[in-house]
């Protein structure tokens, strides 16, 4: 259980930083991180970092798949953790 907590902390920090890097790259007109990668980071546990990245960096806030998808991913993850811990 402790390993899961450490994993979630690390993946959320990484996801938050990746959203910031992508926003910086967007401003500079440089190579970008794919939307699939940004969403995959959220799916594998970084949904809180992704939501914070959207809020702090003002990044991907108008894209429907991020605006609505990330909260849904977070809710699904909360439900999954609840089911795992309930047993």
Protein Blocks (a to p, Z undefined) as FASTA:
>chain_A
ZZmmmmmmmmmmmmmmmmmmmmmmmmnopacddfklmmmmmmnopmmmmmmmmmmnopok
lpmklmmmmmmmmmmmmmmmmmmmmZZ
